[in-house]
Structures are given as structure tokens and as C-alpha cells.
Amino acid sequence: MDQDKGTHNGYYYSLTRNMLLVIILVAIMPMIVVSSIILYQFDISYHEKVHAHLEELVLKHKHNIDGFLKQKLGDIRLLGKTFSYEELRDESFLRDRLELLQEIYGPVFVDLGVVNDRGIQVAYAGPFKLGKALYSNAKWFQMAMKSDHVKSDVFLGLRGIPHFIIAVRENYNGQPWILRATVDFVAFNNLVENIRIGETGFAFILNRRGEFQTKPLFDLIANKEPYTDFLKDSEKFQDGVRIIERDDDAGNKVIYVAALLKHGDWLLVYQQKASDAFSDLRRTLRVTIAIMLLAGICIVVIAFILSKRMVNRVASADQEKEMMNEQIVETGKLASVGELASGIAHEINNPVAIMVEEAGWIEDLLEEEEFRGGENLDEFKRALEQIRTQGRRCKEITHKLLSFARKTDSRIQDVQLNDLIEELIALSAQRAKFANVDINVNLQENPPILHVSQTELQQILLNLINNALDAMEKTGGTLNVSSELEGDYIVVEVEDDGPGIPEANIVRIFDPFFTTKPVGKGTGLGLSICYGIIKKMGGDIIVKSTMEVGTTFRVKIPISKDEQTEA
């Protein structure tokens, strides 16, 4: 068998290789003939285009940032001019003004404060506890007392988070007072963080002392060239923007574009690696090789897929042929089982019929006068009744075997579920005793009469009880059998506390011929037949199992409308 498998694999491999070579040769030769690449050299023009674009970008954001600062200063100045010192020092009134600003501009303004000429904050509106804060030593306060307005650098201050102050100075009764506002650092920082081009292009702001006013995208040292050169030579800025190219510490060429902000107090710097800025130029130089390689790879991949697909179809056809042969063998086995079941049923029917007749004759004999006075007469009658009952049951079982073998319909009759279950429990009691298993029964009182095949229902429940006893045969345990009404169904539950069923086997337990029992003890057909029977009834069978805890089978038997009305 291994030799045949190796022969097949060698045949399929050879077929795939030959088809692959033919397809590749036919496809690549025309491509080589018609392929050509025209390269355009535009190094200088492309440099000029990139420089012009970066200068325009930085200049545009310079105007946006300066406009942002000017607008926020104008908002605070308008607030100080419109309302008096007495009105603004009312914290509820000041809080209303802050909410109005936040409603118009969003969270740009974090808080508002009114500071007297001694640097004491006499009114505050905002999320922090800064009432009566002392700002007399703050640099922005000292600058504001000398000028009519101030836009401070970014600092931590009393709140311990980055922010900067916009303040305006006004007079009240001859005494100066200051209206200050905190601008949200995140909102301001986003104006600069949005300046992104490529993978390495980013921007940030420095003050005159070389301190960061926004958070740079990468770790940088502010007090080094060329940033210090920009700050020293502010007069060299032409048209507001200056651009240079220099090597960094790692030897990579970097483009620096700078512009002055806030009347020269701040420096906006944009930088990007030249390899990133001029990536299109290098991409053009590599396009020919890339196209050739890509085309070649595509041809090889397509050729491989096509050849593999065709060979797989050939292999699939061969495999289907083998599977069909196996199915024919299995069908023959099932046919043999059916014939065997039919023969066994016929053989059993004859002695059972004789046994029932003999039991009837013995019962007639017991009616004679000489036996009427016997002290065991009642016991004899009970035994004879049990013989007749079990004889009828054997007859029904053989009928089921014949039904399975000949595929005839099972007989439908009225079934009292509780009586059927109690009978099965009585039959299994002796085996449960030997297996050290306790059987607990909890049945629905007065359940509706079921119109089903009694032998089929008996087969289902008996199979589940026997499986539970098999599971607890070595360890003993408890078997719980219960029933209850659930809507249009009556549910019978068979629960054991055996070793449980592995999760990998649960999805297969209803498959024909699947069994975990030792060879010769189980056929793997019991649960499969039960599943088919209950599905034919219109019901369902559900299994839940946990290892080392137990297994529960729930059999849902449908109730007809008439049966529900009677119930």
C-alpha cells in the first residue's frame, strides 16, 4: 500500500513539474520580447519641487499657528474689554463666560482667572482648585504687568501639566488687574503634530532658550545644530522660511525647514530624512527591476496554481473513485447486518410464540380444582403474566429488527411514558445493583399520552440507560432519570456521574460505527439509530458532558395538539 501511494505521488509530481515548465516557457518568452523600461532623470527638478512644497507647507502652518494665538488673545482681550472687573470677579459669571468660550471653540480654553495687582487670583473658573492662587512670582504675570498682554511659553506651573497662558491687563479704579486664560496644550500641540509627510517628516516648536513648546514625535536634543543656528541667525529668514540640508549624527541627510512664530519668540521647525522626501526618485530608479521581478513572480505563481489545480482535479477524481469503492464495501456490510437481523428475528419469533402459548396452557391448568388451593397460586399467575408480557415485548423487538432490516414503518400506538420508564428501570435494576449504581427516578405527574412507536421509544431510553450503566460499571455512581413538560415537548433526562465524554468525541457520538467501547463490546450503531428515530418523531436529542463530572442526555419528544389539550 505504501508502495502504491509513493507511485501515485511520483506520478502527480512528475505531471505537475512538466505542466509548470511548459506554462512558464510559453508565458515568459513573449514578456521578455516586449518588455522595456524608460527611465526619467529629474533629480534637480524634483529637489526643487520638494523644497518648494515644504516651504509652502511650513509657511502655511506658521500663519495658522500665529492666527490661532492671535485669535485666542483677541477672545480674552474682548472679554476683558466687554465686562468690568466687578462682573468678572464673580465666579459664577466667570464660569458662564468659560462655558460660552468652550461651547464656541471646544476645549481649547481650559480655565479663566482674574488676578489682582498683587498676583492673587481673586476669581477662578475651571477644573482645578486654583482659587486664591498666588502668581506674583510667575514670569507671565510680571510680563503682563509691564505690557497690556502676554502669551507665555509652555510650562508646568501649579497644575503640573504642560500649558501656556494668554493674559491681558486692564484697569479698575486706577488699579491694574489681569484676565488670564489657560490654553489646552493638547489642542495646541495637535496644530503642530498634524504636520506630517512620509514616515519621518514631523514638526515641533522651540522657544528662544531652545526649550520644546510642543512634543516632538521622536527624541531630539534641542540645543544642537542646526536649531541653534536658526535661533541665532533669525535675520536670514527670507520670506519667513529658511531651508537647509545637513547630515545627522547617524550620517543620514536630513532636510530642515524653519519659520519664526510669535514675533520671533518661537521657532517652528519641520524636519524629514532626505531618503524619505526623495523616495519617489529612488523608486523610479528601481522600477525596471521591480517590474521584471514582479512579472516573473506572477507568471511562476499563476503557472504553479494552474498546474496544481489541474493535477489536483486528477487526484480528486482518483480519490473519489477510491471512496466510492469503500462506500460500496460499507453498504455490503450493512446489507449483511440487515439480513442477519432478519434471520435472527424470525428464529426468535418461533420459540417466543411457543413460550407464550405454553404459558397460556399452564394458566388454564392452574384454573383446575387441584391447583386452586395452592399457596403459591398467585405467584404462579404473576410469573405467567410476566412471561406473556415479556413474550409480547420480544415480539415487538423482533418486529423492530425486521423493520430495520426491511425498512418497514414501526407501529404507532398510545404510550404511557411513566409506565414505560418504570418498566425499563425495573429491567435494569439487577444490572445496576451489580454495577453498584443507585437509580433515582423523578417523573412528571400525569404526563400526556404519547402517540409514538413504543418499541422505538423503548429502544432509545434503554440504550441511554445501558450506556450510562456501562460508563459507571467500574466506579459505580448514581443514575438519575427524570421527565418534565417543556412547551410542545416532554423531555426525558438521563444523567449519570460517570467519567464523562471527551469534548473531541461529543461531535461524533451520533455518527454510525463510532464507539469508544472495547472491540467486540460495541457496534457504534446504538446512538446513531436513536438519533435517527427521535429525529423521525420530530424531536431532538441533546448531550452535555464534563470530564470527571458526568454526562446528561436530554430526549425531547413532541406532543401532538390533542395530547396537549388533554394534558
GUFILO-166106 format. One record per residue (C-alpha): x, y, z. Coordinates in steps of 0.5 Angstrom, whole numbers, plus 500, padded with zeros to 3 digits. Example, Ala and Ser with C-alpha at 12.3 -4.5 7.8 and 13.67 -1.06 7.14 Angstrom:
# GUFILO-166106
site u:525 | v:491 | w:516
site u:527 | v:498 | w:514
***
This chain:
# GUFILO-166106
site u:500 | v:500 | w:500
site u:506 | v:505 | w:502
site u:509 | v:503 | w:495
site u:503 | v:505 | w:491
site u:502 | v:511 | w:495
site u:509 | v:513 | w:493
site u:508 | v:511 | w:486
site u:502 | v:516 | w:486
site u:506 | v:522 | w:489
site u:511 | v:521 | w:484
site u:506 | v:521 | w:478
site u:503 | v:527 | w:481
site u:510 | v:531 | w:482
site u:512 | v:529 | w:475
site u:506 | v:531 | w:472
site u:506 | v:538 | w:476
site u:513 | v:539 | w:474
site u:512 | v:538 | w:467
site u:506 | v:543 | w:466
site u:509 | v:548 | w:470
site u:515 | v:548 | w:466
site u:511 | v:549 | w:459
site u:507 | v:554 | w:462
site u:513 | v:558 | w:465
site u:516 | v:558 | w:458
site u:510 | v:560 | w:454
site u:509 | v:566 | w:458
site u:516 | v:569 | w:460
site u:519 | v:569 | w:453
site u:513 | v:574 | w:450
site u:514 | v:578 | w:456
site u:522 | v:579 | w:455
site u:521 | v:581 | w:448
site u:516 | v:586 | w:449
site u:519 | v:589 | w:456
site u:522 | v:595 | w:456
site u:523 | v:601 | w:461
site u:524 | v:608 | w:460
site u:528 | v:612 | w:466
site u:527 | v:619 | w:467
site u:532 | v:623 | w:470
site u:529 | v:629 | w:474
site u:534 | v:630 | w:480
site u:535 | v:637 | w:481
site u:528 | v:639 | w:479
site u:525 | v:634 | w:484
site u:529 | v:637 | w:489
site u:527 | v:644 | w:487
site u:519 | v:641 | w:487
site u:520 | v:638 | w:494
site u:524 | v:644 | w:497
site u:518 | v:649 | w:495
site u:513 | v:644 | w:497
site u:516 | v:644 | w:504
site u:517 | v:652 | w:505
site u:510 | v:653 | w:503
site u:507 | v:647 | w:508
site u:511 | v:651 | w:514
site u:509 | v:658 | w:512
site u:502 | v:656 | w:512
site u:502 | v:653 | w:519
site u:506 | v:659 | w:521
site u:500 | v:663 | w:519
site u:496 | v:658 | w:522
site u:499 | v:658 | w:529
site u:500 | v:665 | w:529
site u:493 | v:666 | w:527
site u:491 | v:661 | w:533
site u:495 | v:665 | w:538
site u:492 | v:672 | w:536
site u:485 | v:670 | w:536
site u:486 | v:667 | w:543
site u:489 | v:673 | w:545
site u:483 | v:677 | w:542
site u:478 | v:673 | w:545
site u:481 | v:674 | w:552
site u:482 | v:682 | w:550
site u:475 | v:682 | w:548
site u:472 | v:679 | w:555
site u:477 | v:684 | w:559
site u:474 | v:690 | w:555
site u:467 | v:688 | w:555
site u:466 | v:686 | w:562
site u:468 | v:690 | w:568
site u:473 | v:688 | w:574
site u:467 | v:687 | w:579
site u:463 | v:683 | w:574
site u:469 | v:678 | w:572
site u:471 | v:677 | w:579
site u:464 | v:674 | w:580
site u:466 | v:666 | w:580
site u:459 | v:664 | w:577
site u:459 | v:670 | w:572
site u:466 | v:668 | w:570
site u:464 | v:661 | w:570
site u:459 | v:662 | w:565
site u:464 | v:666 | w:560
site u:468 | v:660 | w:560
site u:463 | v:655 | w:558
site u:461 | v:660 | w:553
site u:468 | v:660 | w:550
site u:468 | v:652 | w:551
site u:462 | v:652 | w:547
site u:464 | v:656 | w:541
site u:472 | v:654 | w:541
site u:471 | v:647 | w:544
site u:476 | v:645 | w:550
site u:482 | v:650 | w:547
site u:481 | v:654 | w:554
site u:482 | v:650 | w:560
site u:480 | v:656 | w:565
site u:480 | v:663 | w:567
site u:482 | v:667 | w:572
site u:482 | v:674 | w:575
site u:489 | v:677 | w:578
site u:489 | v:683 | w:582
site u:496 | v:687 | w:582
site u:499 | v:683 | w:588
site u:499 | v:677 | w:584
site u:493 | v:674 | w:588
site u:488 | v:670 | w:584
site u:481 | v:673 | w:586
site u:476 | v:669 | w:582
site u:477 | v:663 | w:578
site u:473 | v:658 | w:573
site u:476 | v:651 | w:571
site u:477 | v:644 | w:573
site u:483 | v:645 | w:578
site u:483 | v:648 | w:585
site u:487 | v:654 | w:584
site u:482 | v:659 | w:588
site u:487 | v:665 | w:591
site u:493 | v:662 | w:588
site u:499 | v:667 | w:588
site u:502 | v:669 | w:581
site u:507 | v:675 | w:584
site u:513 | v:671 | w:582
site u:510 | v:668 | w:575
site u:514 | v:670 | w:569
site u:508 | v:671 | w:565
site u:505 | v:676 | w:571
site u:511 | v:680 | w:571
site u:511 | v:681 | w:564
site u:503 | v:682 | w:564
site u:504 | v:688 | w:569
site u:509 | v:691 | w:564
site u:505 | v:690 | w:558
site u:498 | v:690 | w:556
site u:498 | v:683 | w:554
site u:503 | v:677 | w:554
site u:503 | v:670 | w:551
site u:507 | v:666 | w:556
site u:512 | v:660 | w:554
site u:509 | v:653 | w:555
site u:511 | v:651 | w:563
site u:508 | v:646 | w:568
site u:506 | v:651 | w:573
site u:502 | v:650 | w:579
site u:498 | v:644 | w:576
site u:504 | v:640 | w:574
site u:502 | v:639 | w:567
site u:504 | v:643 | w:560
site u:500 | v:649 | w:559
site u:501 | v:656 | w:557
site u:498 | v:663 | w:559
site u:495 | v:668 | w:555
site u:493 | v:674 | w:559
site u:491 | v:682 | w:558
site u:492 | v:687 | w:563
site u:486 | v:692 | w:565
site u:485 | v:698 | w:570
site u:480 | v:699 | w:575
site u:479 | v:705 | w:579
site u:486 | v:706 | w:577
site u:489 | v:700 | w:579
site u:491 | v:694 | w:574
site u:488 | v:687 | w:574
site u:489 | v:682 | w:570
site u:485 | v:677 | w:566
site u:488 | v:670 | w:565
site u:486 | v:664 | w:561
site u:490 | v:657 | w:560
site u:490 | v:655 | w:553
site u:490 | v:647 | w:552
site u:497 | v:644 | w:551
site u:494 | v:638 | w:547
site u:490 | v:643 | w:542
site u:496 | v:647 | w:541
site u:500 | v:641 | w:540
site u:496 | v:638 | w:535
site u:497 | v:644 | w:531
site u:504 | v:642 | w:530
site u:503 | v:634 | w:530
site u:499 | v:635 | w:524
site u:505 | v:637 | w:520
site u:507 | v:630 | w:518
site u:509 | v:628 | w:511
site u:512 | v:621 | w:509
site u:515 | v:617 | w:515
site u:520 | v:621 | w:518
site u:517 | v:628 | w:517
site u:515 | v:632 | w:523
site u:515 | v:639 | w:526
site u:516 | v:642 | w:533
site u:516 | v:649 | w:536
site u:522 | v:652 | w:540
site u:523 | v:658 | w:544
site u:529 | v:663 | w:545
site u:532 | v:658 | w:550
site u:532 | v:652 | w:546
site u:526 | v:649 | w:550
site u:521 | v:645 | w:547
site u:514 | v:648 | w:547
site u:511 | v:642 | w:543
site u:512 | v:635 | w:544
site u:517 | v:632 | w:538
site u:515 | v:626 | w:535
site u:522 | v:623 | w:536
site u:527 | v:624 | w:541
site u:531 | v:630 | w:540
site u:537 | v:635 | w:543
site u:534 | v:642 | w:542
site u:541 | v:645 | w:544
site u:545 | v:643 | w:538
site u:546 | v:645 | w:531
site u:542 | v:647 | w:526
site u:537 | v:649 | w:531
site u:542 | v:654 | w:535
site u:544 | v:657 | w:528
site u:536 | v:658 | w:527
site u:535 | v:662 | w:533
site u:542 | v:666 | w:533
site u:541 | v:668 | w:525
site u:534 | v:670 | w:525
site u:535 | v:675 | w:520
site u:537 | v:670 | w:515
site u:530 | v:668 | w:514
site u:528 | v:670 | w:507
site u:520 | v:671 | w:506
site u:519 | v:668 | w:513
site u:522 | v:661 | w:512
site u:529 | v:658 | w:512
site u:531 | v:651 | w:509
site u:538 | v:647 | w:509
site u:540 | v:640 | w:509
site u:545 | v:637 | w:514
site u:548 | v:630 | w:516
site u:545 | v:628 | w:523
site u:549 | v:624 | w:528
site u:548 | v:617 | w:524
site u:550 | v:620 | w:517
site u:543 | v:621 | w:514
site u:542 | v:627 | w:510
site u:536 | v:631 | w:514
site u:532 | v:637 | w:511
site u:531 | v:642 | w:516
site u:525 | v:648 | w:515
site u:524 | v:653 | w:520
site u:520 | v:659 | w:521
site u:519 | v:664 | w:526
site u:513 | v:665 | w:531
site u:510 | v:670 | w:536
site u:514 | v:676 | w:533
site u:521 | v:672 | w:534
site u:520 | v:669 | w:541
site u:518 | v:662 | w:538
site u:521 | v:657 | w:532
site u:517 | v:653 | w:528
site u:522 | v:647 | w:525
site u:520 | v:642 | w:521
site u:525 | v:636 | w:519
site u:525 | v:630 | w:515
site u:530 | v:625 | w:512
site u:532 | v:626 | w:505
site u:531 | v:619 | w:503
site u:524 | v:619 | w:505
site u:523 | v:626 | w:502
site u:526 | v:624 | w:495
site u:524 | v:617 | w:496
site u:520 | v:617 | w:489
site u:526 | v:619 | w:486
site u:530 | v:613 | w:488
site u:523 | v:609 | w:487
site u:524 | v:611 | w:479
site u:531 | v:608 | w:479
site u:528 | v:601 | w:482
site u:522 | v:601 | w:478
site u:525 | v:597 | w:472
site u:528 | v:591 | w:476
site u:522 | v:591 | w:481
site u:517 | v:591 | w:474
site u:521 | v:585 | w:472
site u:521 | v:581 | w:478
site u:514 | v:582 | w:480
site u:512 | v:580 | w:473
site u:517 | v:574 | w:473
site u:514 | v:572 | w:480
site u:507 | v:573 | w:478
site u:508 | v:568 | w:472
site u:511 | v:563 | w:476
site u:505 | v:563 | w:481
site u:500 | v:563 | w:476
site u:503 | v:557 | w:473
site u:504 | v:554 | w:479
site u:497 | v:555 | w:481
site u:494 | v:553 | w:474
site u:498 | v:546 | w:474
site u:497 | v:545 | w:481
site u:490 | v:546 | w:480
site u:489 | v:541 | w:474
site u:493 | v:536 | w:478
site u:489 | v:536 | w:484
site u:483 | v:535 | w:480
site u:486 | v:529 | w:477
site u:488 | v:527 | w:484
site u:481 | v:529 | w:487
site u:478 | v:524 | w:481
site u:482 | v:518 | w:484
site u:481 | v:519 | w:491
site u:473 | v:520 | w:490
site u:474 | v:513 | w:486
site u:477 | v:510 | w:492
site u:472 | v:513 | w:497
site u:466 | v:510 | w:492
site u:469 | v:503 | w:493
site u:470 | v:504 | w:500
site u:463 | v:506 | w:501
site u:461 | v:500 | w:497
site u:464 | v:496 | w:502
site u:461 | v:499 | w:508
site u:454 | v:498 | w:504
site u:455 | v:491 | w:503
site u:457 | v:490 | w:511
site u:450 | v:494 | w:513
site u:446 | v:489 | w:508
site u:449 | v:483 | w:511
site u:448 | v:486 | w:518
site u:440 | v:487 | w:516
site u:440 | v:480 | w:513
site u:443 | v:478 | w:520
site u:438 | v:482 | w:524
site u:432 | v:479 | w:519
site u:434 | v:472 | w:520
site u:435 | v:473 | w:528
site u:428 | v:476 | w:529
site u:425 | v:470 | w:525
site u:429 | v:465 | w:529
site u:427 | v:468 | w:536
site u:419 | v:469 | w:534
site u:418 | v:462 | w:534
site u:421 | v:460 | w:541
site u:417 | v:466 | w:544
site u:411 | v:464 | w:540
site u:411 | v:457 | w:543
site u:413 | v:460 | w:550
site u:407 | v:465 | w:550
site u:403 | v:459 | w:548
site u:405 | v:454 | w:554
site u:405 | v:460 | w:559
site u:397 | v:460 | w:557
site u:396 | v:453 | w:557
site u:400 | v:453 | w:564
site u:395 | v:459 | w:566
site u:389 | v:454 | w:564
site u:392 | v:448 | w:568
site u:392 | v:453 | w:574
site u:385 | v:454 | w:574
site u:383 | v:447 | w:575
site u:381 | v:445 | w:582
site u:387 | v:441 | w:585
site u:391 | v:447 | w:584
site u:387 | v:453 | w:586
site u:388 | v:452 | w:593
site u:396 | v:452 | w:592
site u:399 | v:457 | w:597
site u:404 | v:460 | w:591
site u:398 | v:460 | w:586
site u:398 | v:468 | w:586
site u:406 | v:468 | w:585
site u:405 | v:463 | w:579
site u:400 | v:467 | w:576
site u:404 | v:473 | w:577
site u:410 | v:470 | w:574
site u:406 | v:467 | w:568
site u:403 | v:474 | w:567
site u:411 | v:477 | w:567
site u:412 | v:471 | w:561
site u:407 | v:474 | w:557
site u:409 | v:481 | w:558
site u:416 | v:479 | w:556
site u:414 | v:475 | w:550
site u:410 | v:481 | w:547
site u:416 | v:485 | w:548
site u:420 | v:480 | w:545
site u:416 | v:480 | w:539
site u:416 | v:488 | w:539
site u:423 | v:487 | w:539
site u:424 | v:482 | w:533
site u:419 | v:487 | w:529
site u:424 | v:493 | w:530
site u:429 | v:488 | w:528
site u:425 | v:486 | w:522
site u:423 | v:494 | w:521
site u:431 | v:496 | w:521
site u:433 | v:490 | w:516
site u:427 | v:491 | w:511
site u:426 | v:499 | w:512
site u:418 | v:498 | w:514
site u:415 | v:503 | w:519
site u:414 | v:502 | w:526
site u:407 | v:501 | w:529
site u:405 | v:508 | w:532
site u:401 | v:507 | w:539
site u:399 | v:510 | w:545
site u:404 | v:510 | w:550
site u:404 | v:512 | w:558
site u:411 | v:515 | w:559
site u:412 | v:514 | w:566
site u:410 | v:506 | w:566
site u:415 | v:505 | w:560
site u:420 | v:509 | w:564
site u:419 | v:505 | w:570
site u:419 | v:498 | w:567
site u:426 | v:500 | w:564
site u:428 | v:502 | w:571
site u:426 | v:495 | w:573
site u:429 | v:491 | w:568
site u:436 | v:495 | w:569
site u:435 | v:495 | w:577
site u:439 | v:488 | w:577
site u:445 | v:490 | w:573
site u:445 | v:497 | w:577
site u:446 | v:493 | w:583
site u:452 | v:489 | w:581
site u:455 | v:495 | w:578
site u:454 | v:499 | w:585
site u:450 | v:504 | w:581
site u:444 | v:508 | w:585
site u:438 | v:509 | w:581
site u:434 | v:516 | w:582
site u:427 | v:517 | w:579
site u:423 | v:524 | w:578
site u:418 | v:523 | w:573
site u:413 | v:529 | w:571
site u:406 | v:527 | w:574
site u:400 | v:525 | w:570
site u:404 | v:526 | w:563
site u:400 | v:527 | w:557
site u:399 | v:520 | w:553
site u:404 | v:520 | w:547
site u:402 | v:517 | w:540
site u:409 | v:514 | w:538
site u:412 | v:507 | w:537
site u:413 | v:504 | w:544
site u:419 | v:500 | w:542
site u:423 | v:506 | w:538
site u:422 | v:510 | w:545
site u:424 | v:504 | w:549
site u:430 | v:503 | w:545
site u:432 | v:510 | w:545
site u:431 | v:510 | w:553
site u:434 | v:503 | w:554
site u:440 | v:505 | w:550
site u:441 | v:511 | w:554
site u:441 | v:508 | w:561
site u:445 | v:502 | w:559
site u:450 | v:507 | w:556
site u:450 | v:510 | w:563
site u:451 | v:504 | w:567
site u:457 | v:502 | w:562
site u:460 | v:509 | w:564
site u:459 | v:507 | w:571
site u:461 | v:500 | w:571
site u:468 | v:500 | w:574
site u:467 | v:506 | w:579
site u:459 | v:506 | w:581
site u:455 | v:512 | w:582
site u:448 | v:515 | w:581
site u:444 | v:515 | w:575
site u:438 | v:520 | w:575
site u:432 | v:519 | w:570
site u:427 | v:525 | w:570
site u:422 | v:528 | w:566
site u:418 | v:534 | w:565
site u:414 | v:538 | w:560
site u:417 | v:544 | w:556
site u:412 | v:547 | w:552
site u:411 | v:543 | w:546
site u:415 | v:537 | w:548
site u:416 | v:533 | w:554
site u:423 | v:532 | w:556
site u:427 | v:526 | w:559
site u:433 | v:527 | w:562
site u:438 | v:521 | w:563
site u:444 | v:524 | w:568
site u:450 | v:520 | w:570
site u:456 | v:522 | w:575
site u:461 | v:517 | w:571
site u:468 | v:519 | w:568
site u:464 | v:524 | w:562
site u:466 | v:524 | w:555
site u:472 | v:528 | w:552
site u:470 | v:534 | w:548
site u:473 | v:532 | w:542
site u:468 | v:526 | w:542
site u:462 | v:529 | w:543
site u:461 | v:532 | w:536
site u:462 | v:525 | w:534
site u:458 | v:520 | w:538
site u:452 | v:520 | w:534
site u:456 | v:518 | w:528
site u:455 | v:511 | w:525
site u:460 | v:506 | w:527
site u:463 | v:511 | w:532
site u:465 | v:508 | w:539
site u:470 | v:508 | w:545
site u:468 | v:502 | w:548
site u:473 | v:496 | w:547
site u:473 | v:491 | w:541
site u:467 | v:487 | w:541
site u:463 | v:490 | w:546
site u:460 | v:496 | w:542
site u:458 | v:497 | w:535
site u:458 | v:504 | w:535
site u:450 | v:504 | w:532
site u:446 | v:505 | w:538
site u:446 | v:512 | w:539
site u:446 | v:513 | w:531
site u:440 | v:509 | w:531
site u:437 | v:513 | w:537
site u:439 | v:520 | w:534
site u:435 | v:518 | w:527
site u:429 | v:515 | w:531
site u:428 | v:521 | w:535
site u:429 | v:526 | w:529
site u:424 | v:522 | w:525
site u:419 | v:523 | w:531
site u:420 | v:531 | w:530
site u:424 | v:531 | w:537
site u:431 | v:532 | w:539
site u:437 | v:529 | w:543
site u:442 | v:533 | w:546
site u:448 | v:531 | w:550
site u:452 | v:535 | w:555
site u:458 | v:532 | w:559
site u:464 | v:535 | w:563
site u:470 | v:530 | w:564
site u:470 | v:527 | w:571
site u:463 | v:530 | w:573
site u:458 | v:526 | w:569
site u:454 | v:526 | w:562
site u:447 | v:528 | w:561
site u:442 | v:526 | w:555
site u:436 | v:530 | w:554
site u:431 | v:527 | w:550
site u:425 | v:532 | w:547
site u:419 | v:528 | w:545
site u:414 | v:532 | w:541
site u:407 | v:532 | w:544
site u:401 | v:533 | w:539
site u:396 | v:538 | w:540
site u:390 | v:534 | w:542
site u:395 | v:531 | w:547
site u:397 | v:538 | w:550
site u:389 | v:539 | w:550
site u:388 | v:533 | w:555
site u:394 | v:535 | w:559
***
